[in-house]
Amino acid sequence: MNPTYAIGLDYGTNSARALLVNTANGREAAAMVWNYARGDSGVILARDPNLARQHPSDYINGAEKALRGVVALARKKVRGFRPEQVVGLGVDTTGSTPLPVDAQGRALALDRRFASDPAAMAWLWKDHTSSAEALEITALAGKIRPRYLAKCGGAYSSEWFWSKILRCRRRHPAVFKASHSWMELADYVPALLTGTEAPDKRAIGICAAGHKAMFNTEWGGYPDAEFLAQLDPALAELRSRLCPRVQTVDQPAGGLTVEWSKKTGLPAGIPVAAGAFDAHLGAVGCGITPGTLVKIIGTSTCDIAIVSNTQPLADVPGLCGIVNGSVLPGYFGLEAGQSAVGDIFNWFVNYIQPRGPRHGSHESLSAAAARLPPGESGLLALDWNNGNRTVLVDQRLTGLLLGQTLYTKPAEIYRALIEATAFGALTIINRFEQFGVEIKQVINCGGIAEKNPLVMQIYADVTGRAMKVSRSSQTCALGAAIAGAVVGGAHPHLGAAMRAMSGVKTKVFSPNARAHSVYQELFRLYSQMHDAFGTSSGSGHLQNVMKDLIRIRNRARKSA
Amino acid sequence: MNPTYAIGLDYGTNSARALLVNTANGREAAAMVWNYARGDSGVILARDPNLARQHPSDYINGAEKALRGVVALARKKVRGFRPEQVVGLGVDTTGSTPLPVDAQGRALALDRRFASDPAAMAWLWKDHTSSAEALEITALAGKIRPRYLAKCGGAYSSEWFWSKILRCRRRHPAVFKASHSWMELADYVPALLTGTEAPDKRAIGICAAGHKAMFNTEWGGYPDAEFLAQLDPALAELRSRLCPRVQTVDQPAGGLTVEWSKKTGLPAGIPVAAGAFDAHLGAVGCGITPGTLVKIIGTSTCDIAIVSNTQPLADVPGLCGIVNGSVLPGYFGLEAGQSAVGDIFNWFVNYIQPRGPRHGSHESLSAAAARLPPGESGLLALDWNNGNRTVLVDQRLTGLLLGQTLYTKPAEIYRALIEATAFGALTIINRFEQFGVEIKQVINCGGIAEKNPLVMQIYADVTGRAMKVSRSSQTCALGAAIAGAVVGGAHPHLGAAMRAMSGVKTKVFSPNARAHSVYQELFRLYSQMHDAFGTSSGSGHLQNVMKDLIRIRNRARKSA
């Protein structure tokens, strides 16, 4: 029998990637990456360090280049490959990355009038311009709709859908007015590929809506109009123009259009699965089961667990979201995460560039850091350079490094930054378990898990748990391809598809008992700092410090 | 009339320098620097980052090379110069930098048996190996001799004489046993040049003894034998072998020996003034008066003020010392300081070396930092990479940087480090004034005051006070030369010599009101962090954090 294939189309922060896999065993037949052309590696920046946008033309070009490229590559590389063997396609993206669209579902930034206006582009997941709006939404929900908050960790984030849209409405009224509706990138791409952008044809994935837009069937979908109207009457009107029809990733958004078939060389009409966030499809790519924590470690980290939706589940304070069906149908998907992990290491390497480009590379710093015993540097860092997503849900927190002497070396700082992210990871595991979500195994995936054994060993030593690593080096794209395989009929359901197509590497990182005991001490200090700077109940009462600095900074930037 | 000259012989952390000045106006006729040959720029380091020693051969060679060099240079450069025009010589050094000597007053490390033993070398001012001993001395004095502590800020430092000697006694008994006595570098050099090393001929400067060895005529000189015996009976025995005869810098230690005359080309017999610390002679070089704060800004900072000894003066908690005559006879010399200033900037440039050597130079970082408005980076740092000398008197504090994002740039950190030292400086000024020592003007000197206008402007903006800069680029050496001029008879007393020979530059750095108002806010945050991490009364109760890290670090190093 001829093999069949599925494609995962994966939208990262800096590139789009298409991965062609064999539906029988998940083996990767071909992959094609296209780096976004705009901005700084695809991210449009501004003087305000909180701003991070992407231009939708990069998304459209990315789909074309990556899909056409992977088909062409497979023709060359895979003996006997024919595009007709591709049975389906899944899509995963960053998020919450909402973009304004016109009445036909076309991205507003494609309109010449708005082509260079960052407010009309996609508001990238890590855009933190909307923190005032996030506070306002949190405050209002706390007052009149506490149940909205209970499902998203007790605080609505500046990274999320409604914060960004409210910000746009307030600060960029012309853009808001010209937009008919807003779509998450995870929904925009499947709609684009299947020609279902128009409001009457559109469906959306439960993953993005549930985790980022407070969508929940318990309360009839999106937050109610009365609630939204109290934020701004325009949001209540917008609600009626948002798509209410939700899908899980085992359902098709539609079939590939003839236009996209021509652009890519893929068969017209093959089903495209409903889109979901990279992390959630990464969990699928790792073969998630109840009791597994999947950590997708890249620029930021997402931590995903699932719990059967037939059992009662307490709301877990500080988690980004608890959404029925966001990973697999029949399970609550629980999402936690760290706002920056690889991005913190990248900051140190790219912005600080210690001792210049050669000595300050990730490879060189990792090698030197690996030689340092735990605790030896006397350093302690907080992993908050991009805020704290879980458990504090506070984007206005910032980085901290403590313990420097006159002899502190770059590799010591690099290691301290890795350790800080490991302490952040442990804080999340502890929070899951405190609220009854037992974590029996940890499976890691993403570039850092794949490439940096030092990070994995430190995570094992800090958490005292074995760290497994997904077999695929493109686990999110693999998860999208698994969804594609299911909608394409290659497997009856996601469970069967995961069993056939996912797996972990034989190399497992086991905790070193001596290192773990040092890290237990350091973690107590981390927790003390975490609570002092991040909570009002910590021993520190220093919760004001980082925020006061941001207030002073913003004023300085304004008056400069 | 032919001009007469005096020489200031200045021992820094990395070099020895001889400065030849005209006694009529302080004008510099010639200068010669000799970089120490041993260790890392003259500092002998070890695995323990607290250890910092110097080899006495560098001191002896330094005197010879710098003095002979300056005489030779003056012969070439100054028309009609004859060495006979040099009337006197003064000596300033780092401190507390004690070294063990044998029964003839010869440095123990010159003995072949001890030539490479760091314990037998000079224990450089910034050696912090003796923190446990410092705590022990502080605790004992607090219990049985509180008046000893009252004159040195309430805590005896690990940087000081007795802490280092007690450490040597405990950890290096062979060295301690082989030593007959201990001398401060400030006393060792004049004794060496004048052949008064032998115990019966020796005198010592009140500056080093008073500020670092708890010497005070109020209680009969050094701490009493009973007190010392409770620390260790060997210290009580040592007391009887320490020189009890003290001098101010307007008194001669002796005349230049024939041997040193031959080595240097200077006239035999010219008077050499009693030695003092660089900071105290720097204050003389700045023309200090009551109401003036002199800041000597180099690798670390000393802050010197004087108050007439005819008036009552409250003990000022946290000051390094209050010593009658340590700067000028007739005045209490008050010493405060920051354990690292230039050393923090040097750490960032030399150890972190952001973006490599070219972009990460002091010049390049200063230029970029100068373009940033106050508060714009959102960063806040503590200036404790080398501990805190004033007002916390705690060497076991470490550095802290807070507010980093994913876009924080090296120049922003560099500026935050400068600001941190400025906040530290303001903390000291405030402490002086809270205890009745009014500061009417601030005169800065030292390499950084001289070379980095950004630092001076930030100090003005942070403190809200004008920053004046000493006219001489070698103010400490000038101060030593002023002492040399007085012992050489060129002026009747230091007051007259200072009026004739010192002065400030015409360029004064005035505070910018807008910058000052931003810095007032940032200083409140600095103070909050200062108290949280540095005191038990701060809002933070985080006083344990830095120390726990050091404890963990030390254990990790031991077991590695």
HADDOCK unambig.tbl for C-alpha pairs under 7 A between the chains (distance, minus, plus):
assign (segid A and resid 49 and name CA) (segid B and resid 407 and name CA) 6.81 0.50 0.50
assign (segid A and resid 343 and name CA) (segid B and resid 406 and name CA) 6.81 0.50 0.50
assign (segid A and resid 344 and name CA) (segid B and resid 406 and name CA) 6.33 0.50 0.50
assign (segid A and resid 347 and name CA) (segid B and resid 406 and name CA) 5.39 0.50 0.50
assign (segid A and resid 347 and name CA) (segid B and resid 407 and name CA) 6.72 0.50 0.50
assign (segid A and resid 351 and name CA) (segid B and resid 407 and name CA) 6.86 0.50 0.50
assign (segid A and resid 351 and name CA) (segid B and resid 408 and name CA) 6.99 0.50 0.50
assign (segid A and resid 351 and name CA) (segid B and resid 409 and name CA) 5.77 0.50 0.50
assign (segid A and resid 352 and name CA) (segid B and resid 354 and name CA) 5.11 0.50 0.50
assign (segid A and resid 352 and name CA) (segid B and resid 355 and name CA) 6.13 0.50 0.50
assign (segid A and resid 352 and name CA) (segid B and resid 409 and name CA) 6.36 0.50 0.50
assign (segid A and resid 352 and name CA) (segid B and resid 410 and name CA) 5.66 0.50 0.50
assign (segid A and resid 353 and name CA) (segid B and resid 354 and name CA) 5.28 0.50 0.50
assign (segid A and resid 353 and name CA) (segid B and resid 355 and name CA) 4.60 0.50 0.50
assign (segid A and resid 354 and name CA) (segid B and resid 352 and name CA) 5.12 0.50 0.50
assign (segid A and resid 354 and name CA) (segid B and resid 353 and name CA) 5.28 0.50 0.50
assign (segid A and resid 354 and name CA) (segid B and resid 354 and name CA) 4.47 0.50 0.50
assign (segid A and resid 354 and name CA) (segid B and resid 355 and name CA) 5.78 0.50 0.50
assign (segid A and resid 354 and name CA) (segid B and resid 356 and name CA) 6.49 0.50 0.50
assign (segid A and resid 355 and name CA) (segid B and resid 352 and name CA) 6.14 0.50 0.50
assign (segid A and resid 355 and name CA) (segid B and resid 353 and name CA) 4.61 0.50 0.50
assign (segid A and resid 355 and name CA) (segid B and resid 354 and name CA) 5.78 0.50 0.50
assign (segid A and resid 355 and name CA) (segid B and resid 355 and name CA) 6.10 0.50 0.50
assign (segid A and resid 355 and name CA) (segid B and resid 356 and name CA) 4.41 0.50 0.50
assign (segid A and resid 355 and name CA) (segid B and resid 357 and name CA) 6.77 0.50 0.50
assign (segid A and resid 356 and name CA) (segid B and resid 354 and name CA) 6.50 0.50 0.50
assign (segid A and resid 356 and name CA) (segid B and resid 355 and name CA) 4.41 0.50 0.50
assign (segid A and resid 356 and name CA) (segid B and resid 356 and name CA) 3.42 0.50 0.50
assign (segid A and resid 356 and name CA) (segid B and resid 357 and name CA) 6.98 0.50 0.50
assign (segid A and resid 357 and name CA) (segid B and resid 355 and name CA) 6.77 0.50 0.50
assign (segid A and resid 357 and name CA) (segid B and resid 356 and name CA) 6.99 0.50 0.50
assign (segid A and resid 373 and name CA) (segid B and resid 556 and name CA) 6.73 0.50 0.50
assign (segid A and resid 373 and name CA) (segid B and resid 560 and name CA) 6.94 0.50 0.50
assign (segid A and resid 374 and name CA) (segid B and resid 556 and name CA) 6.97 0.50 0.50
assign (segid A and resid 375 and name CA) (segid B and resid 552 and name CA) 5.81 0.50 0.50
assign (segid A and resid 375 and name CA) (segid B and resid 553 and name CA) 5.09 0.50 0.50
assign (segid A and resid 375 and name CA) (segid B and resid 556 and name CA) 5.91 0.50 0.50
assign (segid A and resid 376 and name CA) (segid B and resid 553 and name CA) 4.45 0.50 0.50
assign (segid A and resid 376 and name CA) (segid B and resid 556 and name CA) 5.12 0.50 0.50
assign (segid A and resid 376 and name CA) (segid B and resid 557 and name CA) 5.85 0.50 0.50
assign (segid A and resid 377 and name CA) (segid B and resid 553 and name CA) 6.13 0.50 0.50
assign (segid A and resid 378 and name CA) (segid B and resid 549 and name CA) 5.05 0.50 0.50
assign (segid A and resid 378 and name CA) (segid B and resid 550 and name CA) 5.56 0.50 0.50
assign (segid A and resid 378 and name CA) (segid B and resid 553 and name CA) 4.94 0.50 0.50
assign (segid A and resid 379 and name CA) (segid B and resid 549 and name CA) 6.93 0.50 0.50
assign (segid A and resid 385 and name CA) (segid B and resid 404 and name CA) 5.48 0.50 0.50
assign (segid A and resid 385 and name CA) (segid B and resid 405 and name CA) 4.17 0.50 0.50
assign (segid A and resid 385 and name CA) (segid B and resid 406 and name CA) 5.61 0.50 0.50
assign (segid A and resid 386 and name CA) (segid B and resid 405 and name CA) 5.77 0.50 0.50
assign (segid A and resid 386 and name CA) (segid B and resid 406 and name CA) 6.24 0.50 0.50
assign (segid A and resid 398 and name CA) (segid B and resid 403 and name CA) 4.78 0.50 0.50
assign (segid A and resid 398 and name CA) (segid B and resid 404 and name CA) 5.63 0.50 0.50
assign (segid A and resid 398 and name CA) (segid B and resid 405 and name CA) 5.94 0.50 0.50
assign (segid A and resid 399 and name CA) (segid B and resid 402 and name CA) 5.72 0.50 0.50
assign (segid A and resid 399 and name CA) (segid B and resid 403 and name CA) 5.18 0.50 0.50
assign (segid A and resid 399 and name CA) (segid B and resid 404 and name CA) 4.52 0.50 0.50
assign (segid A and resid 399 and name CA) (segid B and resid 405 and name CA) 6.16 0.50 0.50
assign (segid A and resid 400 and name CA) (segid B and resid 401 and name CA) 5.61 0.50 0.50
assign (segid A and resid 400 and name CA) (segid B and resid 402 and name CA) 4.21 0.50 0.50
assign (segid A and resid 400 and name CA) (segid B and resid 403 and name CA) 6.29 0.50 0.50
assign (segid A and resid 400 and name CA) (segid B and resid 404 and name CA) 6.60 0.50 0.50
assign (segid A and resid 401 and name CA) (segid B and resid 400 and name CA) 5.60 0.50 0.50
assign (segid A and resid 401 and name CA) (segid B and resid 401 and name CA) 5.20 0.50 0.50
assign (segid A and resid 401 and name CA) (segid B and resid 402 and name CA) 6.38 0.50 0.50
assign (segid A and resid 402 and name CA) (segid B and resid 399 and name CA) 5.72 0.50 0.50
assign (segid A and resid 402 and name CA) (segid B and resid 400 and name CA) 4.21 0.50 0.50
assign (segid A and resid 402 and name CA) (segid B and resid 401 and name CA) 6.39 0.50 0.50
assign (segid A and resid 403 and name CA) (segid B and resid 398 and name CA) 4.81 0.50 0.50
assign (segid A and resid 403 and name CA) (segid B and resid 399 and name CA) 5.19 0.50 0.50
assign (segid A and resid 403 and name CA) (segid B and resid 400 and name CA) 6.29 0.50 0.50
assign (segid A and resid 403 and name CA) (segid B and resid 546 and name CA) 6.14 0.50 0.50
assign (segid A and resid 404 and name CA) (segid B and resid 385 and name CA) 5.49 0.50 0.50
assign (segid A and resid 404 and name CA) (segid B and resid 398 and name CA) 5.62 0.50 0.50
assign (segid A and resid 404 and name CA) (segid B and resid 399 and name CA) 4.51 0.50 0.50
assign (segid A and resid 404 and name CA) (segid B and resid 400 and name CA) 6.60 0.50 0.50
assign (segid A and resid 405 and name CA) (segid B and resid 385 and name CA) 4.16 0.50 0.50
assign (segid A and resid 405 and name CA) (segid B and resid 386 and name CA) 5.79 0.50 0.50
assign (segid A and resid 405 and name CA) (segid B and resid 398 and name CA) 5.93 0.50 0.50
assign (segid A and resid 405 and name CA) (segid B and resid 399 and name CA) 6.16 0.50 0.50
assign (segid A and resid 406 and name CA) (segid B and resid 343 and name CA) 6.83 0.50 0.50
assign (segid A and resid 406 and name CA) (segid B and resid 344 and name CA) 6.33 0.50 0.50
assign (segid A and resid 406 and name CA) (segid B and resid 347 and name CA) 5.40 0.50 0.50
assign (segid A and resid 406 and name CA) (segid B and resid 385 and name CA) 5.60 0.50 0.50
assign (segid A and resid 406 and name CA) (segid B and resid 386 and name CA) 6.24 0.50 0.50
assign (segid A and resid 407 and name CA) (segid B and resid 49 and name CA) 6.95 0.50 0.50
assign (segid A and resid 407 and name CA) (segid B and resid 347 and name CA) 6.73 0.50 0.50
assign (segid A and resid 407 and name CA) (segid B and resid 351 and name CA) 6.85 0.50 0.50
assign (segid A and resid 408 and name CA) (segid B and resid 351 and name CA) 6.98 0.50 0.50
assign (segid A and resid 409 and name CA) (segid B and resid 351 and name CA) 5.77 0.50 0.50
assign (segid A and resid 409 and name CA) (segid B and resid 352 and name CA) 6.35 0.50 0.50
assign (segid A and resid 410 and name CA) (segid B and resid 352 and name CA) 5.65 0.50 0.50
assign (segid A and resid 525 and name CA) (segid B and resid 545 and name CA) 6.41 0.50 0.50
assign (segid A and resid 539 and name CA) (segid B and resid 540 and name CA) 6.37 0.50 0.50
assign (segid A and resid 539 and name CA) (segid B and resid 541 and name CA) 6.42 0.50 0.50
assign (segid A and resid 540 and name CA) (segid B and resid 539 and name CA) 6.39 0.50 0.50
assign (segid A and resid 540 and name CA) (segid B and resid 540 and name CA) 3.98 0.50 0.50
assign (segid A and resid 540 and name CA) (segid B and resid 541 and name CA) 6.10 0.50 0.50
assign (segid A and resid 540 and name CA) (segid B and resid 542 and name CA) 6.64 0.50 0.50
assign (segid A and resid 541 and name CA) (segid B and resid 539 and name CA) 6.44 0.50 0.50
assign (segid A and resid 541 and name CA) (segid B and resid 540 and name CA) 6.11 0.50 0.50
assign (segid A and resid 542 and name CA) (segid B and resid 540 and name CA) 6.66 0.50 0.50
assign (segid A and resid 545 and name CA) (segid B and resid 525 and name CA) 6.38 0.50 0.50
assign (segid A and resid 546 and name CA) (segid B and resid 403 and name CA) 6.14 0.50 0.50
assign (segid A and resid 549 and name CA) (segid B and resid 378 and name CA) 5.05 0.50 0.50
assign (segid A and resid 549 and name CA) (segid B and resid 379 and name CA) 6.94 0.50 0.50
assign (segid A and resid 550 and name CA) (segid B and resid 378 and name CA) 5.54 0.50 0.50
assign (segid A and resid 552 and name CA) (segid B and resid 375 and name CA) 5.79 0.50 0.50
assign (segid A and resid 553 and name CA) (segid B and resid 375 and name CA) 5.05 0.50 0.50
assign (segid A and resid 553 and name CA) (segid B and resid 376 and name CA) 4.43 0.50 0.50
assign (segid A and resid 553 and name CA) (segid B and resid 377 and name CA) 6.14 0.50 0.50
assign (segid A and resid 553 and name CA) (segid B and resid 378 and name CA) 4.96 0.50 0.50
assign (segid A and resid 556 and name CA) (segid B and resid 373 and name CA) 6.71 0.50 0.50
assign (segid A and resid 556 and name CA) (segid B and resid 374 and name CA) 6.95 0.50 0.50
assign (segid A and resid 556 and name CA) (segid B and resid 375 and name CA) 5.91 0.50 0.50
assign (segid A and resid 556 and name CA) (segid B and resid 376 and name CA) 5.13 0.50 0.50
assign (segid A and resid 557 and name CA) (segid B and resid 376 and name CA) 5.84 0.50 0.50
assign (segid A and resid 560 and name CA) (segid B and resid 373 and name CA) 6.91 0.50 0.50
